[in-house]
Amino acid sequence: MTNVFKTLLVCCSVFAAGSALSADLPRRSPAPAPVAAAPVFTWQGAYVGLQGGYQSGRTKGSLLTAAVTPYAYNTDGGVFGVHAGYNHQFNG
């Protein structure tokens, strides 16, 4: 082994050992103050909402009656709605 390689190996070993030992040192700054707890979330309050939907379709076929009767339908339509309410949370 060359002298440069040996020197580099020794330096890396000392650095690694020194950083491992420094993890055990006591903390120099005082411990942080405790953080106040966040308020508990509640579902209490008023709400309003909308909902809606649309459907589209087509169908073709025939009925087997006394005579073959062909049919075709377009089934298009929508549905819409509104909802509102108020949630109240009782203690106990």
N, CA, C and O atoms as a DFTB+ gen file, in Angstrom:
368 C
 N C O
     1  1       0.833      -1.170       0.000
     2  2       0.000       0.000       0.000
     3  2       0.880       1.237       0.000
     4  3       1.949       1.267       0.609
     5  1       0.414       2.225      -0.679
     6  2       1.192       3.458      -0.734
     7  2       0.925       4.294       0.508
     8  3      -0.068       4.096       1.207
     9  1       1.814       5.217       0.765
    10  2       1.672       6.067       1.945
    11  2       0.445       6.967       1.850
    12  3      -0.190       7.242       2.867
    13  1       0.105       7.421       0.673
    14  2      -1.064       8.287       0.501
    15  2      -2.334       7.512       0.834
    16  3      -3.227       8.027       1.506
    17  1      -2.407       6.284       0.364
    18  2      -3.588       5.464       0.632
    19  2      -3.722       5.178       2.117
    20  3      -4.824       5.236       2.663
    21  1      -2.584       4.861       2.794
    22  2      -2.609       4.591       4.232
    23  2      -3.048       5.830       5.003
    24  3      -3.837       5.726       5.942
    25  1      -2.557       6.971       4.626
    26  2      -2.923       8.213       5.305
    27  2      -4.417       8.494       5.122
    28  3      -5.103       8.880       6.068
    29  1      -4.903       8.301       3.929
    30  2      -6.326       8.512       3.651
    31  2      -7.189       7.545       4.453
    32  3      -8.230       7.941       4.979
    33  1      -6.778       6.294       4.555
    34  2      -7.518       5.295       5.312
    35  2      -7.568       5.644       6.794
    36  3      -8.620       5.512       7.418
    37  1      -6.453       6.085       7.367
    38  2      -6.402       6.458       8.774
    39  2      -7.272       7.680       9.026
    40  3      -7.990       7.721      10.025
    41  1      -7.227       8.670       8.156
    42  2      -8.037       9.880       8.322
    43  2      -9.530       9.556       8.270
    44  3     -10.305      10.077       9.072
    45  1      -9.927       8.721       7.355
    46  2     -11.342       8.348       7.248
    47  2     -11.788       7.571       8.474
    48  3     -12.907       7.767       8.949
    49  1     -10.940       6.692       8.998
    50  2     -11.283       5.914      10.187
    51  2     -11.457       6.825      11.390
    52  3     -12.408       6.659      12.154
    53  1     -10.559       7.785      11.574
    54  2     -10.647       8.706      12.698
    55  2     -11.895       9.571      12.575
    56  3     -12.589       9.811      13.563
    57  1     -12.177      10.035      11.374
    58  2     -13.364      10.869      11.157
    59  2     -14.637      10.088      11.470
    60  3     -15.538      10.612      12.126
    61  1     -14.719       8.838      11.006
    62  2     -15.910       8.024      11.238
    63  2     -16.082       7.732      12.725
    64  3     -17.201       7.788      13.235
    65  1     -15.000       7.423      13.426
    66  2     -15.087       7.127      14.856
    67  2     -15.455       8.380      15.632
    68  3     -16.229       8.301      16.586
    69  1     -14.925       9.529      15.252
    70  2     -15.229      10.764      15.954
    71  2     -16.678      11.176      15.784
    72  3     -17.294      11.656      16.735
    73  1     -17.236      11.000      14.595
    74  2     -18.630      11.387      14.382
    75  2     -19.573      10.432      15.086
    76  3     -20.666      10.834      15.486
    77  1     -19.179       9.173      15.247
    78  2     -20.025       8.220      15.959
    79  2     -20.046       8.535      17.450
    80  3     -21.086       8.389      18.093
    81  1     -18.943       8.955      17.997
    82  2     -18.890       9.280      19.414
    83  2     -19.619      10.578      19.725
    84  3     -20.167      10.730      20.817
    85  1     -19.633      11.508      18.791
    86  2     -20.268      12.789      19.063
    87  2     -21.787      12.669      19.165
    88  3     -22.434      13.584      19.675
    89  1     -22.360      11.594      18.707
    90  2     -23.801      11.408      18.810
    91  2     -24.229      11.181      20.253
    92  3     -25.404      11.359      20.574
    93  1     -23.298      10.790      21.140
    94  2     -23.636      10.510      22.527
    95  2     -23.473      11.723      23.438
    96  3     -23.751      11.631      24.634
    97  1     -23.033      12.846      22.904
    98  2     -22.821      14.021      23.740
    99  2     -24.151      14.594      24.205
   100  3     -25.153      14.484      23.498
   101  1     -24.172      15.212      25.401
   102  2     -25.428      15.814      25.874
   103  2     -25.801      17.036      25.041
   104  3     -24.959      17.624      24.362
   105  1     -27.027      17.390      25.102
   106  2     -27.545      18.520      24.340
   107  2     -27.091      19.822      24.990
   108  3     -27.186      19.959      26.210
   109  1     -26.603      20.772      24.216
   110  2     -26.098      22.036      24.752
   111  2     -27.211      23.059      24.955
   112  3     -27.144      23.854      25.892
   113  1     -28.206      23.057      24.122
   114  2     -29.295      24.028      24.256
   115  2     -30.388      23.447      25.150
   116  3     -30.525      22.227      25.239
   117  1     -31.164      24.301      25.810
   118  2     -32.236      23.771      26.659
   119  2     -33.308      23.083      25.799
   120  3     -33.451      23.361      24.608
   121  1     -34.032      22.203      26.427
   122  2     -35.089      21.478      25.716
   123  2     -36.156      22.464      25.247
   124  3     -36.445      23.435      25.946
   125  1     -36.737      22.233      24.091
   126  2     -37.773      23.153      23.597
   127  2     -39.013      23.111      24.484
   128  3     -39.325      22.085      25.089
   129  1     -39.704      24.227      24.549
   130  2     -40.927      24.312      25.342
   131  2     -42.000      23.431      24.710
   132  3     -42.047      23.303      23.487
   133  1     -42.855      22.826      25.519
   134  2     -43.908      21.986      24.948
   135  2     -44.872      22.819      24.107
   136  3     -45.180      23.966      24.431
   137  1     -45.326      22.222      23.043
   138  2     -46.239      22.899      22.121
   139  2     -47.664      22.703      22.617
   140  3     -48.043      21.606      23.027
   141  1     -48.441      23.760      22.577
   142  2     -49.848      23.666      22.988
   143  2     -50.596      22.750      22.033
   144  3     -50.361      22.766      20.824
   145  1     -51.490      21.958      22.583
   146  2     -52.258      21.017      21.768
   147  2     -53.211      21.774      20.850
   148  3     -53.795      22.787      21.234
   149  1     -53.353      21.273      19.656
   150  2     -54.275      21.869      18.688
   151  2     -55.710      21.599      19.146
   152  3     -55.971      20.565      19.760
   153  1     -56.630      22.498      18.863
   154  2     -58.020      22.248      19.257
   155  2     -58.573      21.025      18.538
   156  3     -58.195      20.723      17.406
   157  1     -59.465      20.338      19.212
   158  2     -60.067      19.139      18.650
   159  2     -61.007      19.533      17.518
   160  3     -61.813      20.451      17.665
   161  1     -60.904      18.855      16.418
   162  2     -61.768      19.142      15.271
   163  2     -63.185      18.647      15.547
   164  3     -63.366      17.558      16.091
   165  1     -64.176      19.431      15.181
   166  2     -65.567      19.006      15.312
   167  2     -66.271      19.173      13.970
   168  3     -65.843      19.949      13.115
   169  1     -67.320      18.454      13.813
   170  2     -68.133      18.556      12.604
   171  2     -69.280      19.541      12.801
   172  3     -70.174      19.617      11.957
   173  1     -69.273      20.283      13.877
   174  2     -70.383      21.171      14.194
   175  2     -70.432      22.336      13.218
   176  3     -69.404      22.930      12.894
   177  1     -71.640      22.660      12.749
   178  2     -71.819      23.797      11.861
   179  2     -72.819      23.513      10.760
   180  3     -73.313      22.396      10.607
   181  1     -73.101      24.550      10.001
   182  2     -74.062      24.444       8.905
   183  2     -73.362      23.992       7.632
   184  3     -72.162      24.202       7.459
   185  1     -74.116      23.379       6.760
   186  2     -73.582      22.954       5.468
   187  2     -74.666      23.035       4.400
   188  3     -75.854      22.893       4.690
   189  1     -74.246      23.260       3.188
   190  2     -75.126      23.306       2.018
   191  2     -74.397      22.590       0.895
   192  3     -73.179      22.711       0.767
   193  1     -75.133      21.846       0.082
   194  2     -74.488      21.130      -1.005
   195  2     -75.393      20.977      -2.210
   196  3     -76.615      21.091      -2.114
   197  1     -74.775      20.720      -3.328
   198  2     -75.480      20.453      -4.589
   199  2     -74.977      19.135      -5.145
   200  3     -73.814      18.776      -4.961
   201  1     -75.841      18.428      -5.814
   202  2     -75.410      17.235      -6.522
   203  2     -76.147      17.170      -7.840
   204  3     -77.243      17.710      -7.986
   205  1     -75.538      16.510      -8.782
   206  2     -76.165      16.400     -10.090
   207  2     -75.554      15.273     -10.893
   208  3     -74.446      14.814     -10.614
   209  1     -76.283      14.843     -11.879
   210  2     -75.802      13.780     -12.746
   211  2     -76.569      13.785     -14.053
   212  3     -77.665      14.334     -14.159
   213  1     -75.955      13.153     -15.047
   214  2     -76.599      13.065     -16.364
   215  2     -76.284      11.703     -16.947
   216  3     -75.188      11.174     -16.762
   217  1     -77.249      11.140     -17.651
   218  2     -77.099       9.829     -18.254
   219  2     -77.617       9.891     -19.680
   220  3     -78.618      10.549     -19.962
   221  1     -76.927       9.200     -20.572
   222  2     -77.340       9.165     -21.963
   223  2     -77.169       7.747     -22.485
   224  3     -76.185       7.077     -22.174
   225  1     -78.120       7.301     -23.272
   226  2     -78.022       5.952     -23.821
   227  2     -78.984       5.746     -24.979
   228  3     -79.936       6.505     -25.160
   229  1     -78.721       4.716     -25.753
   230  2     -79.582       4.360     -26.883
   231  2     -79.745       2.845     -26.902
   232  3     -78.823       2.106     -26.557
   233  1     -80.910       2.399     -27.303
   234  2     -81.149       0.970     -27.397
   235  2     -81.990       0.673     -28.636
   236  3     -82.858       1.461     -29.010
   237  1     -81.731      -0.447     -29.254
   238  2     -82.497      -0.890     -30.423
   239  2     -82.794      -2.367     -30.250
   240  3     -82.018      -3.089     -29.625
   241  1     -83.894      -2.814     -30.789
   242  2     -84.243      -4.224     -30.697
   243  2     -85.558      -4.482     -31.387
   244  3     -86.060      -3.656     -32.149
   245  1     -86.102      -5.648     -31.103
   246  2     -87.415      -5.983     -31.669
   247  2     -88.175      -6.853     -30.681
   248  3     -87.592      -7.640     -29.936
   249  1     -89.487      -6.688     -30.696
   250  2     -90.363      -7.473     -29.845
   251  2     -90.923      -8.641     -30.638
   252  3     -91.346      -8.481     -31.782
   253  1     -90.922      -9.809     -30.027
   254  2     -91.475     -10.983     -30.706
   255  2     -92.926     -11.158     -30.267
   256  3     -93.228     -11.888     -29.323
   257  1     -93.793     -10.480     -30.964
   258  2     -95.230     -10.607     -30.723
   259  2     -95.810     -11.312     -31.931
   260  3     -95.104     -12.060     -32.607
   261  1     -97.075     -11.092     -32.213
   262  2     -97.678     -11.709     -33.400
   263  2     -96.918     -11.283     -34.648
   264  3     -96.809     -12.039     -35.613
   265  1     -96.398     -10.066     -34.616
   266  2     -95.548      -9.592     -35.715
   267  2     -94.273      -9.045     -35.068
   268  3     -94.298      -8.590     -33.925
   269  1     -93.181      -9.092     -35.792
   270  2     -91.919      -8.553     -35.266
   271  2     -92.027      -7.039     -35.283
   272  3     -92.205      -6.431     -36.338
   273  1     -91.915      -6.429     -34.097
   274  2     -92.049      -4.981     -33.973
   275  2     -90.703      -4.395     -33.557
   276  3     -90.261      -4.593     -32.425
   277  1     -90.059      -3.681     -34.461
   278  2     -88.785      -3.072     -34.069
   279  2     -89.010      -1.847     -33.175
   280  3     -90.042      -1.180     -33.260
   281  1     -88.043      -1.573     -32.336
   282  2     -88.129      -0.380     -31.488
   283  2     -86.736       0.214     -31.319
   284  3     -85.720      -0.464     -31.474
   285  1     -86.726       1.487     -31.000
   286  2     -85.482       2.199     -30.696
   287  2     -85.812       3.290     -29.679
   288  3     -86.785       4.028     -29.837
   289  1     -84.993       3.382     -28.638
   290  2     -85.204       4.376     -27.592
   291  2     -83.925       5.173     -27.365
   292  3     -82.818       4.637     -27.401
   293  1     -84.109       6.438     -27.135
   294  2     -83.027       7.273     -26.634
   295  2     -83.330       7.534     -25.162
   296  3     -84.362       8.115     -24.827
   297  1     -82.447       7.114     -24.310
   298  2     -82.676       7.293     -22.878
   299  2     -81.702       8.346     -22.357
   300  3     -80.587       8.036     -21.937
   301  1     -82.147       9.579     -22.397
   302  2     -81.346      10.691     -21.896
   303  2     -82.079      11.311     -20.717
   304  3     -83.306      11.398     -20.715
   305  1     -81.325      11.737     -19.721
   306  2     -81.964      12.383     -18.592
   307  2     -80.963      12.829     -17.553
   308  3     -79.813      12.392     -17.524
   309  1     -81.436      13.700     -16.717
   310  2     -80.571      14.211     -15.670
   311  2     -81.280      14.210     -14.333
   312  3     -82.506      14.129     -14.256
   313  1     -80.488      14.302     -13.290
   314  2     -81.027      14.390     -11.945
   315  2     -80.181      15.425     -11.194
   316  3     -78.955      15.446     -11.298
   317  1     -80.864      16.270     -10.445
   318  2     -80.181      17.329      -9.716
   319  2     -80.822      17.460      -8.341
   320  3     -81.988      17.113      -8.158
   321  1     -80.073      17.950      -7.397
   322  2     -80.627      18.104      -6.058
   323  2     -79.821      19.080      -5.221
   324  3     -78.683      19.424      -5.543
   325  1     -80.446      19.514      -4.137
   326  2     -79.831      20.428      -3.178
   327  2     -80.051      19.832      -1.797
   328  3     -81.123      19.297      -1.513
   329  1     -79.051      19.920      -0.946
   330  2     -79.247      19.496       0.440
   331  2     -78.601      20.510       1.368
   332  3     -77.611      21.156       1.023
   333  1     -79.182      20.633       2.554
   334  2     -78.679      21.570       3.558
   335  2     -78.969      21.000       4.930
   336  3     -79.883      20.193       5.099
   337  1     -78.181      21.425       5.915
   338  2     -78.407      20.940       7.268
   339  2     -77.486      21.628       8.253
   340  3     -76.713      22.520       7.902
   341  1     -77.591      21.188       9.500
   342  2     -76.755      21.739      10.563
   343  2     -76.406      20.604      11.518
   344  3     -77.286      19.864      11.960
   345  1     -75.143      20.470      11.830
   346  2     -74.694      19.471      12.795
   347  2     -74.397      20.177      14.115
   348  3     -73.729      21.210      14.155
   349  1     -74.915      19.587      15.196
   350  2     -74.639      20.141      16.523
   351  2     -74.056      19.020      17.375
   352  3     -74.612      17.924      17.451
   353  1     -72.932      19.312      18.011
   354  2     -72.281      18.320      18.856
   355  2     -72.558      18.645      20.325
   356  3     -72.185      19.708      20.823
   357  1     -73.219      17.708      21.006
   358  2     -73.547      17.893      22.415
   359  2     -72.394      17.433      23.278
   360  3     -71.710      16.473      22.923
   361  1     -72.160      18.082      24.391
   362  2     -71.137      17.655      25.342
   363  2     -71.703      16.558      26.227
   364  3     -72.705      16.752      26.915
   365  1     -71.051      15.408      26.202
   366  2     -71.511      14.293      27.047
   367  2     -72.604      13.560      26.364
   368  3     -73.128      12.588      26.907
